Amino acid sequence: MKSGQYHISLNTTETLNFRQIPQWLTDCAHILLNHGYQAYLVGGAVRDLLLGISPHDWDLTTDALPDTVETLFPKTYPTGKQFGTITVCHQDHAVEITTMRQDMAYSDGRRPDHILFSRDILTDLSRRDFTINAMAYDFRSQRLVDPYNGRRDLYRRRLQTVGEPEKRFAEDGLRMFRFFRFLATMDLRPDAKTLRAVRPEWAQRLSAERIRDELSKLLVGPHVRSALDLLEKSGLLTQVIPELNVRQFRQSTLYPNLWHHLLETVAAIQPRLELRWAALLHDVAKPLVYQRNETGVHYYYHERLGAELSRKILSRLRYSKAFIHTVSHLIEWHMFQLPPHAGDAAVRRLIHNVGAETVPDLLELRRADIVGTGHITRQTWQAWNELYERIMLLRTEALSQGAKKLAIKGQDLIEAFQLAPGPLIGKILSYLTDIVLENPEYNEKNRLLHHARNYLEKTQNFNPPASHSPQDSAGTDRSD
């Protein structure tokens, strides 16, 4: 097979798109060309340029061996030299230059056992995952090399593998996750044969970190709903997260099955990763706490168990502790209740418990949760908007007082009432916090000592020593 027959001229629009290739990268390519080597732009950058999208990453391939690449450029790093990749720093930019190669057997289902370097661009493109990624731009001829009709598939919005899909996926199981990730991030239709080739058991050979990275990209994609649904239908999602095997669980006669609800909630929420994960997992515990009695269907404390399950799931996927805390905290509070006529103190208490910085995300999760039910009335939205405005107004108040902490510390209580350090101190501080939430103007040391003394007298039958009692100025609060 001769590579020349697969060289295709770019049309006028494509030619203009490819002018986005930065000059520093063109300079790198011409250094290779001027020394008698081939130079091609490969990977996602070619795909994106055809679509008129500005690429985020640039990759070159050449027939120059890695040792040669290191001699042609003054500043290099052997980031993947065993696989032919050298990172070149040129004019304050970094680009990976990889020697064209042929991958041999994949006995571990992740990486080739060994590789053979090549001088043939067609050999190199034959090892790529999908046709839309198996194209190259030849810097010498300024033409497109497209042996697998990737450009046609791209314009027809079809995603399929290079060659037999089962072979591609068996070689590297991560390609299955990439398949669904591309469906979520690009406006593509899955090739039926490729979709049928997914084998969930092949995911067992993959590292949690690599799966996590693909799921992270998938979840924030603009087409997340359809891609996530296909991922679940394939069995790949529940292979990794068995807790999400909820498609057959129907919440009630009024609401859709649980999986449909989770999908709609994910699609409705803002495309930030922590919010998308919270939306996907917020009701994951419902099947475990399901109860039906004479008053109807109940899911008591599913938010608490859901938060616990989310911590386990995200820990398995190797997310950071801070990220896990953020997601599980949102799930734990997503069922917050505020009666229509709740006082400001109740709202302040909610803001205090959740955290003023977290409140907008919690409200966004609640909004998406409402949308995900599929049963929205004008009254529902009116009630929600009123609640939202009220919470956000008091949140602004809380933020304006942000640096203003409780005007008393545990040590103040110990010294004023000769108490020993212990749980009682925490109980008093919690009691005083509730008082301040009810009446922010009471956040003064003498007032709080007065209320602390009353608390001790009522709950501990305790008479504080006179010599350590709060000053008489606190007595002005006796009518509070």
N, C-alpha and C positions, 0 to 999 in steps of 0.2 A: 504494500500500500504506500503510495507516494504522497508525501505531505502536500506537495504543490497543488494537487487536485482539490484539496480542502481549504485552500486560501480563497477568501471571499472579500470582495471590495466592499467598503462601507458606503452606505448611502449618504446623502448630504447631511441629514440630521445627525446620523451617527458620527460622521466626521467632525461635526461641530461639538458633539458630546465628548469625543475623545480628546479634544483640545483642553479638557480639564486636567489631563495628565500634567502634573507639575514639572517645571523645568528641571528641578534637581533630580527627579526620577529619570527623566529623559537623558540627563547627563550621565547617570549611572549606566543606563542601557548602552549609551554610545561609547563609554569606556570599554565595555565588553565587546561591542561591535568593532571598535577600532583596533582591538587586539586579536581579531579574527574569530571571535566566538559569537554564538547566537544569543539573542536577547528577546524575551517575550514577557509581556504582562499576562499574568494568569490569576485565576481565582475569582473571588467575588467582585473585584474591581472591574473586570471585563463585563460581567453581568450588569453591574450597576451603571456603568457608562452607557451600555446599550439602552438602558431604560431612562437615561438622563438624570440619574441620581448621583450625587457626589459621594464617591467611595470614602470609607473610613480607614481602610487598610490597603496597602499596596504591596504586591508580591511579584518578584521576577523569577524566571527560570532561565537556565542557560546550560550549554554543554561544557562550560568550563568546570573543572573539578574543584572541590572545596579548597584545596591547598592553593590552587591558582587564583581563585577569587580573593583569598587572603593576601596574595601578593599584588593584586591589581588595585586594592583600595587600602589606604594608609590606616584606617581605623575600623577594625572588625572584631566581632565576638563569635566564638564557635557555639552558638546557642543550640544547634542541633546537627552538629557536624557528622555524627554517625549516620544520619539520614540525609546528608548532603546539604544542610542548611547553614548558611553563614549570615549573621546579621551585620549589615554594613551601615556605618554612620557617615553620612555625606551631607555637607552643608547644614549641619544641625538637625538632620532628619535621619530616621532609621528605616531600613527596608530589609526584608529577608530575601536573600538570593539563594535559590535552591538548584542544585544540579539536577538536570532531567534524569529520571530514573524509572526502573521497573521494579514493582514490589513483588516479592515472591510469596510463598505460603504464609498464611496468618494462623498459626497453630493455637495462639492464645485468644483469638477472636477480637484482638484490639490493635496490634501492631504487626507489621511484616517481620517474619523471622530474619530475613536479610534482604538486601536490595542490590540491584545491579545498576550502575550508572549508565546513562544512554546519551546518544547524540541526536535522538529522534523525538521531536515534539509530540508526534502521534503516540509513541509509546508512553510518554509521560502523561498525556491527557487520558489515556485508556485506564489509568488507575484512579481517576477522580470519581467522586460519589454520584453526582447528578449531572445530567446533560447540560443544564444551565450553568454549571460550574466547570464544564470540560471544554472551555473555549480559551483561546490565547490570542493576544494581539502582538503581531510581529513588528518590532520597531524598525526592522530593515525595510520591509515592503510596505509597512503601514496598512496591512490587511489583517483580516480576522481568520484564524485557523479554527474550523468548526467541523470536526469529523463526525459528531453525533447529533447534528441538527439542534444544537442547544439554542441557537438564536430563534429558530422556528418554535421550539417548545416555550421559550420565554415569551414570545409575542402571542402565542396561543394560550399562555398562562397554564401550562401543564408541567407538573413535576414528576419526573421519572428518573430512574437510575441509568447509569452507563452500563450497558449489558444486562445480564440476568440479575434481577433484583435480589433473589435469594442468595446468590453468590456474593453480591456487594454487601448485604447485611450480615452474612455469615463471616465475612472477612473482618468486619468491624461493626459490632453491635451498636456503637454510638451513632452510626448513620441512620438507624431507625428513629432515634430521637431528633436528629437533624432534619429528617424528613418532615416530621410534624412541626418542628420549629420553623422551617421555611414556609409551611402552610399558614402558620400564625403570623409571621412577620411580612409576608408578601402576598399579593393577590393571586394565588395559584390554586389550581385544581389538582387533586391527587390522581395520578395514573392508577387505574384499577388494579393492574397486575402488580405494581409496586406496593400498593396498599395490602394486597393479599399476602405478600411475601414477609410481612412482619411476624417475627417469632418472639414472643415475650421472654421465653427462657434464655434467649441470647443476651438479655440485659444482665443476667446474673454474673457475667464475666467482667462487667464494667465497674469502674470506681464510682463511689458515691459523688465525689467532687465533679466528675465529668458529666454525670447525669444532672446534678444540681445546676451546672452552668447552662445546659441546654434547656432545662425547665424554666430557669430564670428568664432566658430570652423569649421563650414561648409565651410565658404568662403575660408579658408586657406588650405582646404583639397586637396590632389592630384587628386581627382576625382570630383572636384567641378562642372565641366561642366554638366555632366550627372545628378548629384544629384540636382543641381540648376534648371535644366530643368524640372525634375520630381516634384520638390517642386512647381514650377510655374504652371505646368499642374494640380496639385492637387487642386489648388485654395488657398493653404495655404499661399503662398508668397504674393499674392495680397490681401488677407484678412488683412495681417499685413502692407503691403506697396502697397496700391491701385494705387499709382503713377506708379507702374511697370506693370500695365495692358496694355501692348504695343505689345502683340504677333501678333495682327492683323494689326499693323501699318507697312506698307511697305515704306521704305525710298525712293526708286526710282526703275526704271527698271534695273539699273546696280547693285544695292546693295541689300543685303538680307533684310528681315523684321527686324525691330528694335530689337526685342527680340533676334533673332539669332545673330545679331551684338554684343549686350551686352554680350551674353554668350561667344562668341569667344574672345572678348576683355578680359573678366575676366579670361578665360582659358590661354590666352597668357601672362598675366602680372605676375610679380614675386609674390609669395605667401606671401605677407605682407598685413596685414589686411587693412591698410589705402589705399594701392594701389588697393586691390580687391574691396573695397567699391567705390573708385573713378571710377574704370572701370565699375562697375555695374550701377552707377548712372550718368555717364558723359553725356549721351544723353537723360536723362529722360524727359527733357523739349521739345524735338523735336515735339511731337504731338501737343503741345500747341502753337507753333509758326510757324507751317507749312504754307508755302505760295507757290503758283504756279502761274507764269506769263509767259510772252513771252520769258523770258530768262532762264526759267527752274524752278526747285524746290529750295526753299530757307528756311533756318532755322535761320533767323537773331536773334542774341543775345541769342541763346538757351543756351550758356554756362553760361551767367549771371543768367538766370532764373533757370538753372539746379543747379547752386551753391546755390541759395536760397532754392530750393526744397530739396536739400541734407541736408541743415541745419535743415529744418523742420523734415525730415524723421529720421535723426540720433538723433535729440533732443527727438523725440517721443520714440526712443529706449534707451534713457538714456545714450548715449555715453558722454564722457567728453567734455568740451568746447574746450580743446586743440585738441582733436581728430577730432571734427567736423570742426574746423578751418582748419586743415591740409587737410581734404578731400575736403571741399568746395573750398579751395584756388586752389587746383589742377584742379578741375572741371572748375572753373572760367577762368583759363588760358590755358585750354587744346587746344583751337583753336588759339593759338598764330600764327601770320603770320610773316614770314621773307622772303622777296623777294630774289631770287637767288643772286642778286648783291647788297644786303644790306651791308652798311658799318659796320665797327667794332663798331661804336657808337650805331647803332641800336641794335646790339647784346648785347653790354654792358647795354643798357637801358632795354632790356628784362631781363637780369640777375639781374639788380638792382631792377626792379619792382617785379619780382617773388621771388627773394631771392636766393643768390648763393647756400645756403644749400638745397634749394628745387628743383633746376634745374635738378639734376639727376632723381628725381621721376617724374617730369613733362615730361622729355624726355622718360622715361619708359612708361608713360601713352600714349604719342603720338605714340611710337613704337607699343604698344599693340593695339591701335586704328587702326593703319594701317593694322596690321595683321587681325584684326577683320572685315575689309571690305571684305576680301576674294578675292580682286583683286590687286595682287602685281606683278609688273614687275621688271625686272632687273634695269630699269631706276629709278623706284621708290626707290629701295633700295640704288642705287648709290647716288641719291640726298639726301636721308635721312642720309646716312653715312657721307656724306660731311658736312651736316648741323650739325649733332651730334658732329663730331670732332671739328668743328669750335666753336660751343657753349662751349664745354667742355674746349677747349684751353683758351678761354677768361674767362671762369669761374675760371680756375686755377689762372689766373692773378688777378681776383677780390678777390679770397681768400687770395692771397699773400699780398694784400693791405687791408685785412679784417679789421684791427684795424684802418686804416687810413680813418677817417670820413671826411666830408666836413670841410675844414679848417676855417670855419666861422660859427658863430651862430647868432641867431636872435638878441641877445643882442648887438652883434657887429654892426649890421645894425642900431639898435635903437640909439646907442651912436654916430655912425659916421655921421648919417644923421638926427638926432633929429626926429625920426619917433615914432609914437605911436604904441603900441602893437596892432595887429589885422591881418586880412586876408592878407593884403599887404605884411607883413613879410614872410608869407608862400609862396606867389607867387614868391617873390624874391629868396628865398631859392630853390624853385623848378627850377627856371630859372638857377640858378648857378649850381645846380646839373646836369642839362642837359649839361651845358658847360663842366663840369668836365668829364662827361661820354664821350663827344666828344674828349676832350683833357685832359687826366688825369694829365699831367704835369702842368696844370693851377691851381691845387689845392693848392694855396698859398693865404694867407690872403689879401695881398695888391692887387694882381691880381683880386681876387674875389670882393674886394671893388670897384675896377675900373669898373668891369662889372656891379656891382650893381648900381653904379652911372649912367652908360649909360642906364640901364634899366629904372631907375626912370626918367631920362630926356626924354626918348622916349615915355614912356607909361603914365607918370603922369604929364608931363610938369612941372617938379620939378627941382629946382635949389638948391642943397644942400648948407647949410651955409659954407662959405669958411673956417671958423675956425674949422669945423668938417669934412672937406674933407679928403679923403685918402692922405697919404703922396705922395710927388712927385715921389717917387720911383715906384709908380704904373703906372706912365706915360709911362714907357718902354713898356707897353702892348698895346699902341694905335695902333700898326700895326697888332695886332692879328686878 
